[in-house]
Amino acid sequence: YKSMTFRRSVGQSDKIIADSDSTQRECVNQAGIPKGQIVVVHCGVDPSMHREHDAKILSAVKKKYGLKDRFILYVGTLERRKNLVRLIHSFARLKKNGSMRHQLVLVGGRGYGYEEILQAARADDVTGDISFPGFVEKEDLSPLYSLADLFVYPSLYEGFGFPPLEAMACGCPVITSNVTSLPEVVGDAGLLVDPSDTTALSDAILHVVSDRELHERMVAKGYERVKMFSWQNSAQKLLRVFDSMT
C-alpha cells in the first residue's frame, strides 16, 4: 500500500474493484482510500467444480494419488500463510488420542515455509498419515473434493478464498478461519474457527467427521451458499460499475 506505483494508480482511478468486503476494509484502513471509491465485486466459483458421481473417475483419482477410504483435504499453496503447521498439529492430536482414522491430504505446490510444514509432520510423527500429492491437474480437483470427508482451510489471511467455495460446490463440508474474507465467503455453511487455536481446530474436525447429521447439513448449506458466487453475477455487477462511469 505504500508503493509509489500503488499510490499513483489509486490517484488515477475513478473506481477501485475489491473482491471482498475484507479487502475493501483493508484498503480503507491501511491505504486511506475513501470507501465510496471502492466497489466490492465478489468472485465466482468455477462451473467445472461440481460433485463427481462417476465411480470409475473417483476410483481412478483415488488410485492415482494413493488415497485412503477416508481422508481430510486441503487445497492451496503449501506455505506459511496457510497455517498448515497448526493443521498438522491438530490432526496429530486426534491421531494420538485415537479419535482419528483419516488420512490428511495436503494438495498444492511448495511455497514459502514449506520445510516448516514437513518438519511439523516429522516432529508429530504423522508423516505416514499425511499425503503430499503436490500440484494436481484441474480435472482431478472435483473428484478429490468429492471423495474427501472434510475440507479444512485454516488460512491466516485471504483476499477472497476460492478453495472453500470449490469444496462446497463439490459437496464437501468446510472448516475454515474466522478471519479476513473467509467468513463472508463461507457464511453459515461452514464451521469457522480461530486459526491460532489448535485445540479448537481439532475439536471442529472431530465434530464434523463424527457427526453424520452435521456433515449432511453442512453439505446442503454449502450447495446453497455457492449459488451466491457465480461469474455471471460478478460480470453483471462489473457492467453496472462501468455503466455508472459513462
N, C-alpha and C positions, 0 to 999 in steps of 0.2 A: 504493500500500500504506500510505501514511502518512495518508490522509484519515480524518477522524473518522467519516464515513459507512461507509467500508470497515471500520474497526475495530469499529464498533458492530454491523454486520451479522455479522462473524465471531464476535463475542461472543455473539450471539443464536442462532447456528447450531449444530445438533447435528451436522450433516454438511455438508461442502463438496464439490461436484462439480467436478472438474477434467477438462478434455477431453484431457489428455496427461500422461505421466509428467514431461515437461519443466515443464509448468505446476505440477504438484504440487511438484516440487523448488524452483521459484521461490517458491511460497507458503511453503514451509518455511524456505528460506534468507533470503528477503527480508522476509517478513512475520512470521516466527516462529510460524507456525501448526503445531500438533502434526501430525505425519504421519498419525497414526491418525484424525484428524478429516477427512481428505481422501480421497475415493474417486475413482479415475480411471475415467471412462467415455468411451471414445473415440467420436468422431462417426462417422457413416456416409457412404457415397458416395451421391449422388442416383441412384435407379434409372433416371432418364432418361438418364444418362450411359452410353452403350454404343457399340460400334463401328458406324459407319454404313456400310452396304454399297450403298445405293441410289445408282446412278451419276448419276441426274438431280438428286438432292438435293446430292450432292457437287459436281457441276458448277455448280449454281446458286449455292452458297455461295462457290465459288472465283471465279466471275464477279462476284458481289456485292461482294467485298472486294478484287478485283484481285490475287489471289494467283498467284504463280508455281508452276510444277510442283513445285518442291522448296522447302520453307521450314522454318525453325525457329520454334517458337511459345513465347510467354509469355502467360499469362493472369493478370490481377490488377490492382490499382490501380497506376497509374504514379506511384510515389512513391519517396522516397529510401530508405526501409527495405527496399525490394525489391531494391536493389543493381543496378539496371539500367544505371547508368553503367559498371560493370565488365563487365557482359554485352556492352554495345556495344563497349567496348574489346577484349574477347576476340574478338568477331565481326569487328571491323575488322582485327585482327591476322591472322586467317585469310584475309580478303579480300585483304589487301595482299600476302601471300606466295603467293597463287594456290591456296590449299588449299580454298577455299570458293566454291561456286557458288550457294548457297542464299540465299533472302531471309530476313530476320528480321522476324517479325510480332509486334508488341507490342500485345496486346489489353487494353483496360481504360480506365477513366475517369481523369481527371487528379487527382493528389494532391499532397501537399507535396513539393516538389523537382522537379516536372515540367519546369520550364525547364532545370534542370541536365541532364536526360535528353536534351532536344532539343539543347542545346548540345554534349553529348558526341557526338551523331550528326553535327553540323555540323563539329566540330573534327576528327573522324576521317575526314571526307569520305565518309561512307557513307549519307547521307540517301536517296540513290536506291535503296539496297538494303534500307531499313528501312520497314516499313509501320506506321502508327499508325491502326488502324481505329476507335479509341475504344471506347466501351461497345457490346457486341453483344447481340442478343437471345438468350435462353437456348436457344431451339431451334436456334440456329446453332452452339452450343458443341461438341456432339458431332461434327458434320461437320468443324469446324475441327481438333479434336483428331485426328480420323480421317485427315485429309488431311496433317497435319504429319509430317515425318520424325523430329522430335525435339521434346520439350518441355523447356525449361530454366527453372528456378525458383531463382535464386541468392540468395534472401531472407536477410537478416541476422538476422531474428527472426520466429518464428511461434509462436502459442499452440497451433495444430493444423496447418493447411495443407491446405485442400481441393483446390486445383488439381492437385497431383501425383497425388492419388488419381483425380481425374476423367480425367486424361490416361491413366493406366494402365488404367482401365476401358474406355477407347476404343481400346486397343491402340497407344498411343503411348509409346515409351521415354522415361524421365525422367532428367534430371541435376538434382540439387538440392544444397543446402548440407548440410554435416555438423554443423550447429549446431541448438540448441533442439529443437523437436519433430520436425523433418523426418526424421532418421534412424529414429525409431520408426514414422513413417508409411510411409516408403518401404521400410525394411528392406534386404534384399539384392537387391531387384527393380530398383533404380536405381543410378546412379553418384553417389556423394557426394563433394563437393569442398569445399575450404576457400574460403569465399566472398570472402576477401580476396586470394586468389591468382589473378590474371587469367590467368597462363600455364597454371596447372592447369585452369582452366575452359575455355580454348580447346583445350587438349590433349584434354580429355574430350569436347568437342563433336566434334572431328575424328575421334576414335576411334570414336564411335558412328555417325556418318554415313558413315564409310568402311569399316566392318567389318560386312558384312551378317549374318554369323553371330552376332556380338554383339548386333546390333539385334534379331534374331529371338528370341534367348534372353531379352533384356530384356522384350520384348513378352509372352512366355509367362509369365515370372515375375511381371510386372505383373498379368496376369489372375488369377493365383493369390493375389497379395497383397491385392487389393481384396476378395476373399471374406471377409477378416477384419474388414472395416469395413462393416457393414450397420446401418441404423437399427433393424432388428428386434433385433439383438444389443444395441444401445445401450438400447433400451426395456426389454428383459428385465433388463439389469443395473440400470437405474434402479429398476425394480419391486422387485428384491431389496433395494436400499438402503432403499426406502420400507417394505418389509415388516419389515426389521430394526429399524426405529424405532417400530413399533407395539407 
